[in-house]
Amino acid sequence: MKFFIDTANLDQIKEAQDLGVLDGVTTNPSLMAKEGITGDANVIAHYKAICNIVDDNVSAEVIATDFDGMVKEGEALAALNPKIVVKIPMIKDGIKAIKYFSGKGIRTNCTLIFSPGQALLAAKAGASYVSPFLGRLDDISTDGLQLIEDIRLIFDNYGYPTEILAASIRGPLHIVACAKLGADVITAPLAAITALLKHPLTDSGLATFLADHAKASGK
């Protein structure tokens, strides 16, 4: 399973990259705004900075919601760096844009997926990734993990190469559950990824080993 980090914070991206398990980055306008990145020139410069840190798979989202606008923005984003994956919203013109980009060899990430039918349409259009939002479904008392299971079944039934990119991850249990269900990718905050490192028995076991070593060494 691939690990993407869901942030526009360069320090967090560097930390995840240094950990040695990072496969990509997802961003969106909200995450850019959170880091104070405003204005087209600054956003473009920030995408370039992210590409300089990671090896591949930097999702950069279009702002337009019409076909021509998405094509124009998407082509400009894709031209920035071969690592860029154009992030397209799950709307009618978005599906058309995904089909267009697929024909041009430009990778896409269809975002804001909340149903199996949406994922099916995106895969049919040739999306590289679909991003079902688990946490947001959980927030409205709907089982987000069931959506991952349903999409996995549909894609396996027909051999779609589109990868399932589980998004809106809220913690380490989400990550493990997605791995069990066969999600191809998760994108999560740094805190959720590093939480996988932690277990109280690991901490206590290490403390015991070190204490025993100190005694045996006469320290």
Secondary structure as GFF3:
##gff-version 3
##sequence-region A 1 219
A	DSSP	beta_strand	2	6	.	.	.	ID=ss1
A	DSSP	alpha_helix	10	19	.	.	.	ID=ss2
A	DSSP	beta_strand	24	26	.	.	.	ID=ss3
A	DSSP	alpha_helix	29	34	.	.	.	ID=ss4
A	DSSP	alpha_helix	40	53	.	.	.	ID=ss5
A	DSSP	beta_strand	58	61	.	.	.	ID=ss6
A	DSSP	alpha_helix	67	80	.	.	.	ID=ss7
A	DSSP	beta_strand	84	89	.	.	.	ID=ss8
A	DSSP	alpha_helix	92	104	.	.	.	ID=ss9
A	DSSP	beta_strand	108	113	.	.	.	ID=ss10
A	DSSP	alpha_helix	116	125	.	.	.	ID=ss11
A	DSSP	beta_strand	129	132	.	.	.	ID=ss12
A	DSSP	alpha_helix	134	139	.	.	.	ID=ss13
A	DSSP	alpha_helix	144	158	.	.	.	ID=ss14
A	DSSP	beta_strand	163	166	.	.	.	ID=ss15
A	DSSP	alpha_helix	172	181	.	.	.	ID=ss16
A	DSSP	beta_strand	185	188	.	.	.	ID=ss17
A	DSSP	alpha_helix	190	195	.	.	.	ID=ss18
A	DSSP	alpha_helix	200	216	.	.	.	ID=ss19
###
